[in-house]
Amino acid sequence: MLTGRLQGLVPSCLSCLRLQLRAVSMGTGCRQQAASTPGQKKRFTPRRAVLYVPGNDQRKLEKIPGLDVDCAVLDCEDGVAANRKVEARETIAGMLDRLKFGRTECVVRVNAVSSGLMEEDLRVMFQATNLPETVMVPKMNSVQELATVTHTIQTMLKDRDIPHKLSLVLFVESALGLLNLREVCQRATELSLRSSIFDVDGLVFGSDDYCADIGAKRSVDGSELLYARQKLVTTAKAFRLQAIDMVHIDYKDLDGLGKQSVRGADMGFTGKQVIHPGQIPVVQEAFSPSPDRVEWATSLIEAFQQHQASGQGAFTFRGHMIDMPLLLQAKNIVQLANAVSDT
């Protein structure tokens, strides 16, 4: 746990943070905080490193609890051969009840809507006593595909007694998906607010499928992906969603991984996909706020609260005029610092 100085400086759930700017001007509160019934929003979960583990590989799945990774994805999709899909979903369903994930977020990536396998993936997963905390949906190309996923989940879980809302994370992996991203996020926000079962709270950039779709050749510096990455992170932040950056394919190149991770964090991404346990420490360090940043954010929030209590309006902090976006940035930093220190 962090020191008492940080306690009470950030909202206790992500929906509070999403509505922060509106709450200041409109006096709105957080319905999830007030809720006392199943289906409330779970607490903020950091996803600095997002590790994929093939769902049909029981040996690798059993190693997850010892990896100290923020987010472990039990994969039914790209990490599994076509003739092992049934085995993967059944193995994952069993592991959901067997494994103790500890502080690691338990996530399942189903197959895309267009594959025709998504519904069966969910049906088998949801037979487990312990549901995954999050479901990742790849190759999300349209509002229509989003509607198919959310309707399926809503229907399958409507009679389940769930402790908190299931998180959904959507993948952008094509030119069409990128073009339709704003409409998908807008609809996802509307559906999440109406549902007591799920909440869309993140986006992932699938760089390899995206390159294949547009016919781009991967380069070392990734310049061919800059526009897509900027658009994804901008759209994610506009809708207050987490944004997960691309995979660094050369898993032995930890120096290159570190540099790419820092650049991604500087662009606004909140985490990065990894494909090997050796990548986890490098990525999680890159996406963690430094002590200096935490101190800055904590002091800024305290100064804001003091000015609010005294009835003063705009104020300067360490030579800078403070506005609401900067305050929101500070609260994001403190929230992540709190979440990471709890792990």
Number of C-alpha atoms within 10 A of each C-alpha: 12 13 8 8 10 20 14 8 18 21 19 17 18 23 23 19 20 18 15 22 16 13 14 11 8 9 9 13 15 18 13 21 17 9 11 9 12 14 20 22 23 19 15 17 19 24 25 30 29 26 25 23 25 21 28 23 17 15 9 12 21 14 13 23 15 10 15 18 24 21 25 25 25 32 26 31 24 13 18 19 12 10 8 12 21 17 14 24 27 18 20 26 25 18 19 22 13 13 15 13 19 12 15 21 19 21 24 30 29 25 23 22 19 12 10 10 16 21 19 14 24 21 16 16 24 18 14 17 12 16 19 21 16 22 24 22 24 24 23 26 24 18 19 12 17 20 15 14 19 20 12 15 19 15 10 15 15 11 8 11 11 17 14 19 21 23 20 23 22 25 22 26 23 23 17 16 18 22 15 16 24 20 12 22 25 14 16 21 17 13 18 18 14 10 13 20 25 24 27 25 24 22 28 28 27 20 21 17 15 21 17 14 13 11 9 12 11 14 9 8 10 12 10 14 19 11 9 19 27 15 15 23 23 18 19 23 17 13 17 18 22 22 30 29 29 21 20 21 13 12 15 12 11 16 10 14 21 19 14 21 28 17 13 23 22 12 14 20 27 24 27 27 26 25 18 14 17 13 22 21 16 17 26 23 15 24 23 19 18 13 10 9 15 22 15 16 24 20 17 20 20 14 15 20 13 12 14 12 9 9 8 10 8 11 13 12 12 9 7 8 10 15 12 12 11 14 17 18 12 22 22 19 22 25 26 22 21 21 16 20 11 10 13
